[in-house]
């Protein structure tokens, strides 16, 4: 990418305090993977917690991964590399990446940025896979099919069949920047598209994000610490699939929070009381003893 093209791009490459490089969206100022850096966060927040390798090794029909917020493709290409490393008996992986703006991917593919952002031309040729996705909207190998859905995510999600996604990487800009994508109605639409046994993984551990997923029909648990985040969030269609489900202590924080719910829950006492009652009635909170 030329200096002129980079200046005109909606994104720019920045250096994090730890010396790693990441991409910042100019308009909103948010940095993609700002804590431990793109490669570490892709592995620690998304790929490892989703048990991607183990689920592929189970064999059977294709595993469908929704990569919501393609960005510079770090999450998707890390998953792609896991799939490409599997043996012939493993499940095939289908990655469906959703994005409305490809500036970050173009910037990441530039020769001066590719190695530091995980799209190196060596090894399994991640650069070629991401380049094909950018140019054709599709890259396919015997092990992995990766396709791009370019445009409004809400519109695309409405076209997806019921119960089609096995894993979701929810890596959109924050609720502060993109509040319409972190609502109860959005999470209900996502729940419709998730197969039973699916899991969702996100960097956000905010109270409103977690309550939104609960009101959307999911069970919600605590994810591992990464970078400057003390916690992340793991969501599942079944409570028993969570190693650390939210419990009584979190319910207490919810009742005290100044921003307890997403912005499509009306900010008035009656609506908040109703939402709190619905959260308390979620299956994962039945019979809690107050000690979790």
HELIX and SHEET records of a PDB file:
HELIX    1   1 UNK A    3  UNK A    8  1                                   6    
HELIX    2   2 UNK A   38  UNK A   41  1                                   4    
HELIX    3   3 UNK A   42  UNK A   47  3                                   6    
HELIX    4   4 UNK A   52  UNK A   57  1                                   6    
HELIX    5   5 UNK A   74  UNK A   84  1                                  11    
HELIX    6   6 UNK A  103  UNK A  109  1                                   7    
HELIX    7   7 UNK A  126  UNK A  136  1                                  11    
HELIX    8   8 UNK A  153  UNK A  159  1                                   7    
HELIX    9   9 UNK A  179  UNK A  181  5                                   3    
HELIX   10  10 UNK A  184  UNK A  193  1                                  10    
HELIX   11  11 UNK A  207  UNK A  215  1                                   9    
HELIX   12  12 UNK A  239  UNK A  241  5                                   3    
HELIX   13  13 UNK A  248  UNK A  256  1                                   9    
HELIX   14  14 UNK A  269  UNK A  280  1                                  12    
HELIX   15  15 UNK A  283  UNK A  285  5                                   3    
SHEET    1   A 3 UNK A  11  UNK A  15  0                                        
SHEET    2   A 3 UNK A  21  UNK A  25 -1                                        
SHEET    3   A 3 UNK A  31  UNK A  32 -1                                        
SHEET    1   B 8 UNK A 138  UNK A 140  0                                        
SHEET    2   B 8 UNK A 144  UNK A 150 -1                                        
SHEET    3   B 8 UNK A  93  UNK A  99  1                                        
SHEET    4   B 8 UNK A  63  UNK A  68  1                                        
SHEET    5   B 8 UNK A 165  UNK A 170  1                                        
SHEET    6   B 8 UNK A 194  UNK A 202  1                                        
SHEET    7   B 8 UNK A 232  UNK A 236 -1                                        
SHEET    8   B 8 UNK A 219  UNK A 223 -1                                        
END                                                                             
